[in-house]
Amino acid sequence: MPNSENPKRGSDFERIAQSFFASQGIELKRGFEVLVGWGERKKPHRFDLGSNRPAVLVECKLHTWTEGGNSPSAKLSVWNEAVLYFLAAPPEYHKVLFVLKSINNGVSLGQHYAKRFSHLVPEGLEIWEFSPESNSATRVALDD
């Protein structure tokens, strides 16, 4: 699939996430903007989905293992960037990294990320993996 289709695929995945949360009774807006930063140094940032009531911020990532089954290091760097934005967001928001479930050798990419980067994931941030086959999502446990 050409890279030129990635923005559309990402946008479609955001709609899927929005629909999933709506099915859970949580109405989220796309392109939800909040001020992020520390102290007096704050700038607006648009999260993929969000709401003030309830206070929720969601970033959606439609990444998979590499074709050879290797860890997609560059893509996981993007996940780390999302985690940084969550950390810089107002503390009253519930934060969710919503990712596509991608399995390689029995391990999901979300599980791999949690094992490799749990030390960077702040308390309260949840990682959810969405399975298109079952149209459901499950929370990824963080390894301590």
NORFEN-V621101 format. One line per field, one symbol per residue. burial: # if it has 16 or more other ideal C-beta (glycine too) atoms within 10 Angstrom, else .. A space follows every 10 residues. Layout:
burial->???
This chain:
burial->.......... ..##.###.# #....#.#.# .#.#.#.... ......#### #....##### ###.#..... .#..##..#. .##.##.##. ..#.###### ##.....### ####..#... #...#.#### ......#..# .#..
